[in-house]
């Protein structure tokens, strides 16, 4: 038996992906006498602690806009407030001028199991299913456990799954946890205020699934977080984006713009951009962003990514595009963010990332950022070169790489246990290769 184990380990050590194999070899040696797996799926989070009894059990009869009257509680009153939503809630769920505090948040949850929001005949073109409304911007809200749906008629245009508004002076805060969004003809999530004086203090998105029709690739973006206007936008101060599954969307998968401190971890973005709209067919768009993108699988879109950033760290991410290579723009010269407060000389780092493309070029990334140092460490590509240095200024700052593997084989595409938006457990990658990366939605290594 020991000879067979040694032979298997030696076979792994000379095969295509040495980094994946090293993880498995170390685990097998350490656990040769046990039945443990080297990987597991993170559990979906439990409901938040809501505190006392709910202030209301809401049904469709309250209408699309939920007011203080419906909740029977005063805005800003002390203590945690939560409302349970009776399923099916065949209407929009809009908070009407409900302003909480850090110690008195508004929590929205199902009565039992999960609650359907939207999906009814009352949903018409251009509406936002989960949203806030009214002259006073709602703040400090948490949404948990909802299945958000667009109109029953898929031809109904302009439907957005979830949206939120920024505000001046104090900003706004919203949390969106363990929800699914489907059958929306516009963006799954759209948080993109363009008023410079307004801002978002914090966005928290965890364990959400945004899934289109595999045969249609419906709608536009998966997650659209931040205005794409380079001169007039509402800054997002802090964003915690953990464990997201985005699949079969017609435009960009994950779009992030103007985030001062973004932590994006364990996302899977799969098969997006296939409506082939110019400038809207990327796996990832990250412009005017600082922070970290880690442990993500970005797989199968016409274009790989558009990045324009200083102070961005990419760690253990996997990319594959069928058409264009990745484009790392100059934040000023290409993307137009020359006046941004986020544009400085903070270095970019790219560590243990893998860039595969069918583009008819000899490199994986067209690199142009010349305002800071950028270092690639232990990265992989199927191309002859990791990047093409297209910086205007190649002297002031450095662009370097160490431990690069070129000419690598493109891994097989991931498959999933389910892509059914009604399945709360959907989006789990299946193959041992992908499990051992520790990347992707809910995928973890021991």
N, C-alpha and C positions, 0 to 999 in steps of 0.2 A: 504494500500500500504506500509506504514512504517513497519507494522508487517511482511509483506512478505520480505522486504529488510533485516530486522534484522534476520529472519530465514535463508535467503540465506547466509548472512555473517557468521552466526554461523555454518552452514553446511560446508562452505569453511574452517573455522578455524580448523576443526578436520580432514580434509582430508589429502591426502598423502604428498603434498609438501607445507609445512608451509611458506617457504620463498616466493614462488610465490604467495600464497594466501594472505599474508600480504600486498604485493604490490597492489593487486586488491582491498582488503578491504579498505586500506587507500585512494586509488583513488576514490572508489565508495562513501565513506563518504564525501570526499572533493568535489565531483561533482554530488551529488545525485539529484540536480535540473537541470543538464545540459545533453546534448547528446554527450559530448566529449568522445573519446576513450582514453584509457591509453597508447596507442602505435601508432606509425606511421612509415612509410618507409622514410628513407632519400632520397632526390632527387639525381638523377645522376648529376654530376657537369657540369656546362656550359663549353663551349670551353674556353681555356685560352685567355687572352687578347693578340692578336697577333700583335697589332700595325698597321703599315702601310700596303700597298698593298702587296700581296704575290710576292715573287721573281720568282715563277714559278708555272705553272699548269703542273704537271708531269703525263705522260702516260707511258704505258709499253714500248713505243718506246725508252725511255731513257736507257733501259737495267736494269739489276739487281743492278748495283752500281751507286749511284747518286753522281756526282762529283761537284766541283766548277763550271765547265763549264755548267753543266745542270742547276745549280741554278743561274748562272750569277752573282755571288757575291764572294768576297774574303774571305778566311778563317780569322776569328778573326776580321772582319770589324765591325765597331760600329753599334749599332742599332739592334733591334730584327729582326730576319730573319724567315720567314715561307714559307713552300711550301704546296700547296694543291695537293692532290693525286686524280686523276680521277678514278672513279670506273667503271669496275673492273680492278685492277692492277694485272694481272695474272702472277706475277713474284715475286721474292724476292725484298724487299726494304732494300738495304744496303747503309749506309752512307760511302762515300769514303774520309777519311782523312779530315773530316769537324770538325774543332775545334772552338767552340764558347767560350763565357765568361759568367760570372754570369749576366751581363747586356746585353749580345748579344747572347741569346740562339737560337738554331735551333728548330723551331716548325714544326711538321708534322701533317696535319689534312685532313679530307675529303673535297672535293669541296662542297658537300651538303650531309646532312644526315650522312650515314656511308659509308666507302669505304672498299671493299674486297681487301685484300692483299694476294697473293699466290693463291692456288687452281687451278693453271693452269697446262698444260702438261709439262711446262718447269721445274717444281719442280722435282728434282731427289733425290735419296738416300743420306742421310747425310747432307742435306742442312738446313740452318737456315733462316727462312722466314724474320724476322726483325732482323737486325744485323748491325755491322760495319765491314769495311774491309780496308786493306791498311796498310803500315808500320807505319804511324802516327795514333794513336788511336783517334777516334772521341770523342768529349766531349761536355757536356752541350746540351743534346738533350731531347726533349719532344715529345712523341707520344700520340695522342688523337683520339679516335673515329674510330678505325679500327676493322674489323672482319678478323682476321688472320687465314688462312686455310693452311693445309698441301697439299699433292698431291691429285689429283683427284682419283688416285688408292690407296686405303687404305693399300695395301700391300707394298707400298714404304717405306723402312725402314729408321730409323735414322733421321726423320724430327723433328726439334725443332722449336717451335713457335717464341720465342724471345730469343736473347742472347746478351751479351755485354761483353766487354773486359776491364780489369783493366790496369792501367799504373803506372809507377814509378814517384816519386817526388811529383806530385800534385794529383794523383788519377784520377778517372773519376766519372762523374755524369750523371744519366739518370732518366727520369720520364716516366712512362707508365700509362696512365689514361684513364679509360672508354673504354677499349678494350675487345674483346672476342677472345679466341683461341680455335680451335677445329680441329679434324681430323689430329692430329700430332702423329706420330708413336713413337717419343721419348718424351722428356720433353716438357711441355707447355712453361715454362720459364726455362732457364739454364744459370745462372750467377755464374761461379765456377772456375775462374782462379786459377791456382796452383803455381804461381810464387811469392815467399815470398816478393821480393822487390817491387812488384806492389800492388796496393790497390784500392778499390772503396771508394771515399770520401762520396758519398751519393747515395742511391737508394730510389726512391719514386714510390710506386705501390698503386694505388687507384682505386676502383670500376671496377676491372677486373673480367672476368668470363672465367674459363678454364673448358670446359665441354667435356667429352668423350661420346661415344655411350653407353647408359645404358645396352645394350645387350652384349657388347663386352668388356667394360672396357679397352679401347685402350691405347696404349702408356705406358710410364714410369711415372716419377714424374709429379705432377701438377706444383708446383713451386719448383725449385731447386736453392736455393740462398746460395752460399758459398760452397767451396770445402770441401769434406769429408775427405781429407787427414789431419791427426792430427799434422803433422810436417811441411808440405810444402803447404801453402795456401795464397791467397790474402785476407787480412783482409777487412771487410766491416765496415767502421767507423760509419756510420749513415744509418739507414734504417727505413723509414716510410711506413708501410704496412697497409693500411686501406681498409676495405670493399672489401673482395675477396670472390668469390664463386668458389669452386673447386669440381668437381663431376665426378664420373665414370672414374677415372684414374686407370691404372693397377698396379702402384707401390705406393710409399709413396705420401700422399696428399700434405702436406706442409713440406718442408725440409729446415732448416736454420742452417748454420754452420759458426762459426767465425764472429759474429756480435758484435761489441763493444758497440753499443747503438741501440737496436732494439725496435721499438714501433709497435706492431702488434695488431690491433683492429678490431673487427666486421668481422671476417671471418666465413664462413661456409665451412667445408670440409666434404663431404658426399660420402659414398660408394666407397671407394678407396682400393687399395692393393689386389684386388681380382685375379690378375694373380698369387698371392701366391709365388712370388720370395722371397727366404730366405733373411732376412734383408731389404726387400723393401716392407713391407706390413703394414706400420704404418700410422695412421692418421696424426701424427706430429713427426718430428725429429728436435730437437733443441739441438745442441752440441756446446760447446765453445761460448756461447751466453750470453750477458748481456742485460737487458731491461725488457719490460713488454709485456705479452700476455694477452689480456683482451677481454671480451664479445664475445667469440668465441664458435661455435658449431662444435665439432669434432665427427662425428657420422658414425659408421658402417665401420669397417675394421677388418681384422683378428687380428692385433696387435694394442694396444692403442697408445703408444708413446715410443720413446727413447729420454730421456732428460739427458744431462750432462752439468751442469752449476753451477756457483756461481754468485750471484747478479741477479737472475731471479725472476720476480714477475708474478704469475698467478692470474688473477682476473676474477670471473664470467665466467668460462669456463665449458663446458659440454662435456664429453667424453663417448663413448660407443664402445667397441670392442667385436667381436664375439669369439675371440680365446684367445690371451695372454693378461695378465694384463699389466699395464704400467711399464716401466723399467726406473728408475732414476739412472743413472750410476754415479760412482765416476769419476770425470773429468780426473783424472790422472790414477788411477789403472785400470779402465775399458775402458775408451774412448781414453786414450793415449795422452791427452793434458797437460802433466805435465810441459812442457816448455812454455806453452802459457802465454802471457802477460795478458790475461783475467782471469787467474786462481789466485784467491786471497781468502780472507776470508769474502767477502761481503755476507751478509745473503740472503737466498732464502725465499720468502714468497708465500703462496698459500692461497687465500682468496675466500670464497664463490664459490668453485669449486666442480664439481660433477663427480664422477668416477664410471662408470657402466661397467661391463664386464661379459661375459658368461664363462670366464676361470674357469677351474675346480680347483680353489684354494680358500682359505678363505680370500684373501685380494685383494685390487685393484691395489696396487703399490708395486713393489719390489724396496725398497729404499736403495741406497748404497753410496751416497755422504757424505764423512766424513771430508771434509776440511772446512766446515762452518756450522753455525747454520741454520736450516730450520724449519719454523713454518707453520702449517696448521691451518686455522681458519674457522669455520663454513662450513665445507665441508661435502659431502654426498657420500655414496656408497651403493650399494646393497649387498656388502659382509659383513662378520662378523667383519672385520678389515679394516681400511683405508689403512694401509701399513704394510709391513713386514720389520723390521729393519735389513738389511743385511750389515750394515756398518762394515768395518774392525776395525775401531777405534770408539768406542761408548762412549768415555770418554771426549775427548778434546772439542768437539762441541756438541750442543744439537739438537735433533730431537723431536719436540713436536707438540701436537694437542690440540685444544680446540673447543668445540661446534660441535663435529663430530656427524653426524647421520649415523648409520649403518643399514643394513637390509632393505633399502628403495626399493620400487618398481621401476623397470626400466621404464622410460617414453616411450610412443609410439614414433616411429620414426617421424621426421619432414617430411612434404610433401611441395611441392613448386608450385607456380603458373605456372611455366614453367621451363623446362630444355633444351629448344631449344636454341642452341648457336646463332641462327639468331635473337632471341628476346632480344633486349637490356634491357628489363625489367625482364628477367629470374632470378631465384634464390631466390625469396622472400618466406620466410617461412610463412605457412598459419595458423596453429593451434593456438588457444588462449593460450594454455599452453606455446608454444614457443614464441609467441608475448610478453607474460608477463615476459619472462626472460630478455628481452632487449639485447639478444645475437644474433649473426649471421649477415649475410650479409644484410646491409641496415636496420636492425631492431632496432628501437629506442623506448624508453619510454618517455612519456611526463613528 
